[in-house]
Amino acid sequence: MKAQTDPSRGAAAPLSLDQAPAASPAPGFADAVRAGLARPQKIIPARFFYDRAGSELFERITELPEYYPTRTEAALLAAHAPDAARAAAGVRTVVEFGSGSSAKTPLLLDAVRPRTYVPVDISAEFLAVSAAALAERHPGLEVVPVAADFAAPFALPPLKGPVMGFFPGSTLGNFAHGAAVDLLRLFARALGGEAGGGDAWLLIGLDRRKAVDVLERAYDDAAGVTAAFNLNLLARVNRELGGTVPLEAFRHRARWNERYGRVEMHLEATRDVSFDAAGRSWRMTAGETIHTENSYKYSEAGARVLALASGWVPVAEWTDADGLFALHLWRADGGAMEP
Ligand code: AVJ
């Protein structure tokens, strides 16, 4: 890895994404790109969207007129966090998975008033900033940040129950159904709810199925922010993996896949291209795509099956007037033996 030594670089005019300076690769990124680009349908996993530029672009997505999930979920939380707090009475600890900037957390903490808040996030930087802000806003609240990838088995500090997990943002939508069940089982175990006889709850936000044009517009906005978010993945390959991907030869695609019940994002080659990345040479033909994200959508019935298949019992569901998004309250089923 070459160090950046030219001091004029940081002061230069804003760099376009593909000219940005080299950066050290995120753990697992090179392996994921090597494996993903070698497949017949090329893929790069969605979790690599979120470098600094990608996280900033995602923040802009959440403010777009077409991207309804964030503001709809925030309104649902404002309206129904007190209902969730009443249903799950006596919660002492709230654990948030993938807390990120924790923008929605105060709405929940104000209603539940736990003693301890445990934000779990892969970004230690995000964690430190948001943990400090929350501690200030909620005097007396014990904040115990955990820097971990919530999608891999991770250790939590000993938790005082009852515990409520909080998983907003329809983040679960990025996981295929089997992986979603695995993750939800992991949450049940981590929160002490499965077979441990503990009392555990999960408040989870899931985007709903709806008209295809509404879904596709939410992932292909008029201002092109989602396109920039998707293309940043290739810019990141260039920055971190010595890539020579010609960004102008790719276009953003978002399309609903009815069979799987998901919005897919792809990066489509607009001409035959060849480039280097992660120590290999790659070729793509015009029209070929790299699949970069799945965003699964759940009907009410679909969400119920998901819960019951993964160790949780649906207790309540709150949705907006247009049925765009839903907040679900589930309770761990305690591992009771069934005949
Ligand atoms: C953060 C995974 C919930 O799937 O809607 C937004 C990410 N991708 N626009 C989603 C995303 C494109 C978002 N999640």
Residues whose N, C-alpha, C, O or C-beta is under 5 A from the ligand:
A	BS01	AVJ	I61 G169 S170 T171 N174 A218 S295
